[in-house]
Amino acid sequence: MTVTPAALARLVSRFDEGWPPVLEVGPGWHTLLADLDAELASVAPEYVLQQCKSKYGELRFYADPSSDGAVERGDFDAIIHAAEERSTDTCEECGTSPASQHTMNGWVRTLCSAHAPA
C-alpha cells in the first residue's frame, strides 16, 4: 500500500496543542502509521496524538483516545501496542518484513537486509 500525503496529513493534524507535529520515524513505517491511524479512529474518532517516534528501533506512539477522557483506553491501547510490536519486524526505510534491529553510531534501528549495515 502506498501512503498518500493526505493520510499522513490526517495523522499530523491529530497532534495535541503544544506538541510539535512531527512524525519522527522513517518512511518504511508510514504505511504502519496510516493503518494505525485508521484503526484508532474507528474506536476513538477524536483521538489526539502527543508524540510519534522511533526509540530503540521500535515505534513509540503516545496518544489519548480523546481530549476530555470520555473514551475507554482498553481497545485503544491494544491497537497501539499491536502496531508497536509490528514495527519491531518492519524496516524503517522501506517497510519490508522481516527486519531486525541494528545499532549504528549509538542508534538502534530496525532494518531489512538491504538497508542494514554491512
GUPAVEX-838537 format. One record per residue: x, y, z of N, C-alpha, C in turn; residue in three letters. Coordinates in steps of 0.02 Angstrom, whole numbers, padded with zeros to 5 digits, always signed. Example, Ala and Ser with C-alpha at 12.3 -4.5 7.8 and 13.67 -1.06 7.14 Angstrom:
<recs>
+00660-00284+00390+00615-00225+00390+00660-00165+00390ALA/+00642-00112+00354+00684-00053+00357+00645+00002+00394SER/
</recs>
This chain:
<recs>
+00042-00059+00000+00000+00000+00000+00044+00062+00000MET/+00030+00107-00044+00065+00171-00045+00027+00220+00000THR/+00064+00253+00042+00033+00301+00088+00029+00368+00053VAL/-00030+00396+00052-00040+00461+00020-00019+00517+00069THR/+00000+00574+00041+00014+00631+00085-00047+00649+00128PRO/-00107+00639+00100-00168+00655+00139-00174+00610+00201ALA/-00154+00547+00194-00157+00502+00252-00110+00525+00307ALA/-00050+00546+00288-00003+00571+00338-00025+00639+00366LEU/-00055+00680+00323-00079+00745+00346-00135+00736+00398ALA/-00179+00686+00388-00232+00672+00437-00201+00654+00504ARG/-00148+00613+00501-00115+00593+00563-00082+00653+00597LEU/-00046+00693+00559-00013+00752+00587-00064+00801+00616VAL/-00123+00805+00586-00174+00851+00611-00200+00831+00680SER/-00186+00771+00701-00210+00746+00766-00165+00768+00824ARG/-00108+00799+00810-00063+00818+00865-00098+00867+00912PHE/-00091+00852+00976-00120+00892+01029-00085+00960+01032ASP/-00121+01009+01053-00093+01077+01060-00030+01075+01104GLU/+00021+01109+01081+00083+01113+01120+00134+01060+01101GLY/+00115+01011+01061+00162+00959+01039+00183+00973+00968TRP/+00248+00964+00952+00270+00976+00883+00241+00924+00836PRO/+00210+00945+00781+00179+00899+00734+00230+00864+00689PRO/+00269+00820+00719+00323+00788+00682+00319+00712+00692VAL/+00320+00675+00637+00323+00602+00639+00396+00583+00635LEU/+00426+00565+00692+00497+00552+00695+00512+00478+00681GLU/+00492+00456+00621+00504+00387+00600+00524+00387+00527VAL/+00555+00332+00505+00574+00326+00436+00514+00313+00390GLY/+00523+00322+00325+00469+00314+00278+00441+00242+00274PRO/+00480+00194+00295+00457+00125+00294+00400+00112+00343GLY/+00392+00154+00392+00338+00145+00441+00277+00188+00425TRP/+00277+00225+00370+00220+00268+00354+00156+00227+00342HIS/+00161+00170+00309+00102+00128+00299+00077+00102+00366THR/+00122+00081+00409+00104+00058+00476+00067+00114+00513LEU/+00091+00176+00507+00058+00232+00541-00010+00248+00512LEU/-00017+00245+00445-00082+00258+00414-00133+00206+00436ALA/-00112+00143+00439-00156+00089+00462-00174+00099+00536ASP/-00125+00118+00576-00137+00131+00647-00187+00188+00656LEU/-00179+00241+00618-00225+00298+00622-00296+00276+00607ASP/-00305+00237+00554-00372+00214+00535-00402+00170+00589ALA/-00363+00125+00618-00388+00081+00671-00408+00122+00733GLU/-00365+00168+00753-00379+00208+00812-00441+00252+00801LEU/-00447+00280+00742-00504+00323+00727-00570+00283+00729ALA/-00566+00217+00716-00627+00177+00717-00654+00167+00788SER/-00610+00170+00838-00633+00163+00908-00634+00229+00946VAL/-00595+00278+00921-00592+00344+00954-00583+00397+00900ALA/-00637+00417+00867-00632+00463+00810-00597+00529+00825PRO/-00599+00550+00887-00569+00615+00905-00504+00608+00943GLU/-00469+00551+00933-00407+00541+00972-00356+00595+00957TYR/-00312+00608+01006-00260+00658+00999-00192+00626+01009VAL/-00144+00650+00971-00077+00622+00970-00029+00671+01004LEU/+00015+00644+01045+00066+00687+01076+00135+00677+01043GLN/+00152+00614+01030+00218+00601+01002+00218+00537+00963GLN/+00257+00536+00909+00266+00477+00867+00340+00475+00848CYS/+00374+00423+00871+00446+00420+00859+00470+00348+00859LYS/+00533+00340+00841+00567+00276+00847+00612+00280+00907SER/+00609+00229+00950+00653+00227+01008+00677+00155+01016LYS/+00742+00147+01017+00772+00081+01020+00747+00035+00964TYR/+00735+00064+00905+00715+00025+00848+00642+00003+00849GLY/+00602+00034+00891+00531+00016+00896+00489+00079+00894GLU/+00430+00074+00862+00384+00130+00861+00361+00146+00932LEU/+00360+00210+00947+00330+00235+01008+00276+00285+00987ARG/+00215+00271+01008+00158+00312+00987+00119+00331+01049PHE/+00123+00395+01067+00092+00419+01128+00030+00459+01109TYR/-00029+00435+01130-00091+00466+01111-00144+00454+01165ALA/-00196+00494+01163-00253+00487+01208-00316+00478+01166ASP/-00363+00435+01188-00423+00423+01149-00466+00484+01138PRO/-00463+00532+01183-00500+00595+01173-00470+00647+01219SER/-00480+00709+01201-00452+00762+01242-00488+00770+01308SER/-00550+00743+01313-00588+00750+01375-00592+00686+01417ASP/-00558+00633+01395-00556+00571+01433-00621+00530+01430GLY/-00664+00544+01381-00729+00511+01377-00727+00440+01347ALA/-00671+00421+01317-00665+00355+01284-00620+00310+01326VAL/-00640+00247+01334-00600+00197+01371-00534+00183+01335GLU/-00483+00168+01373-00417+00157+01345-00404+00085+01323ARG/-00442+00036+01346-00427-00034+01333-00412-00052+01261GLY/-00462-00048+01217-00452-00065+01146-00403-00016+01113ASP/-00407+00045+01131-00364+00098+01104-00290+00079+01116PHE/-00273+00064+01178-00204+00046+01195-00182-00019+01162ASP/-00228-00067+01156-00212-00131+01124-00194-00121+01050ALA/-00229-00076+01016-00214-00061+00946-00144-00031+00939ILE/-00128+00016+00983-00062+00047+00983-00008-00005+00996ILE/-00019-00046+01046+00031-00098+01064+00044-00145+01004HIS/-00009-00165+00969-00001-00210+00912+00041-00177+00857ALA/+00030-00113+00844+00069-00077+00794+00142-00071+00816ALA/+00153-00057+00879+00222-00052+00905+00257-00119+00897GLU/+00222-00174+00909+00251-00241+00900+00268-00254+00827GLU/+00223-00235+00781+00236-00244+00709+00298-00206+00688ARG/+00310-00149+00719+00367-00108+00699+00434-00143+00712SER/+00436-00188+00760+00499-00222+00777+00521-00271+00723THR/+00478-00283+00673+00494-00329+00619+00486-00296+00551ASP/+00480-00229+00550+00467-00192+00488+00523-00142+00477THR/+00553-00144+00418+00609-00099+00403+00586-00026+00405CYS/+00623+00015+00442+00607+00086+00448+00617+00124+00382GLU/+00656+00096+00337+00671+00131+00274+00623+00112+00218GLU/+00606+00048+00212+00566+00027+00154+00502-00010+00171CYS/+00492-00028+00234+00431-00063+00254+00434-00138+00245GLY/+00491-00165+00224+00498-00237+00213+00498-00274+00280THR/+00469-00333+00278+00470-00378+00335+00493-00445+00308SER/+00539-00480+00339+00565-00467+00406+00623-00417+00407PRO/+00629-00386+00464+00684-00341+00477+00708-00355+00548ALA/+00767-00330+00564+00793-00341+00632+00828-00278+00656SER/+00844-00277+00720+00873-00217+00749+00949-00217+00739GLN/+00974-00156+00724+01045-00145+00713+01064-00081+00749HIS/+01123-00081+00780+01148-00021+00814+01200+00012+00768THR/+01188+00075+00754+01232+00114+00711+01245+00181+00743MET/+01308+00195+00758+01327+00258+00790+01286+00272+00853ASN/+01272+00220+00891+01236+00228+00954+01160+00228+00947GLY/+01134+00224+00886+01062+00224+00875+01039+00155+00854TRP/+00984+00131+00883+00956+00066+00865+00903+00079+00812VAL/+00908+00043+00756+00859+00049+00702+00837-00021+00681ARG/+00775-00026+00658+00750-00089+00632+00756-00085+00556THR/+00795-00131+00527+00811-00127+00456+00810-00197+00424LEU/+00791-00199+00360+00794-00261+00322+00866-00274+00301CYS/+00878-00331+00270+00947-00347+00250+00974-00298+00198SER/+00932-00269+00157+00955-00222+00106+00976-00155+00137ALA/+00948-00136+00194+00964-00072+00225+01009-00077+00287HIS/+01021-00138+00309+01063-00149+00367+01136-00134+00350ALA/+01174-00113+00399+01246-00101+00386+01281-00167+00369PRO/+01330-00161+00326+01368-00221+00304+01413-00246+00359ALA/
</recs>
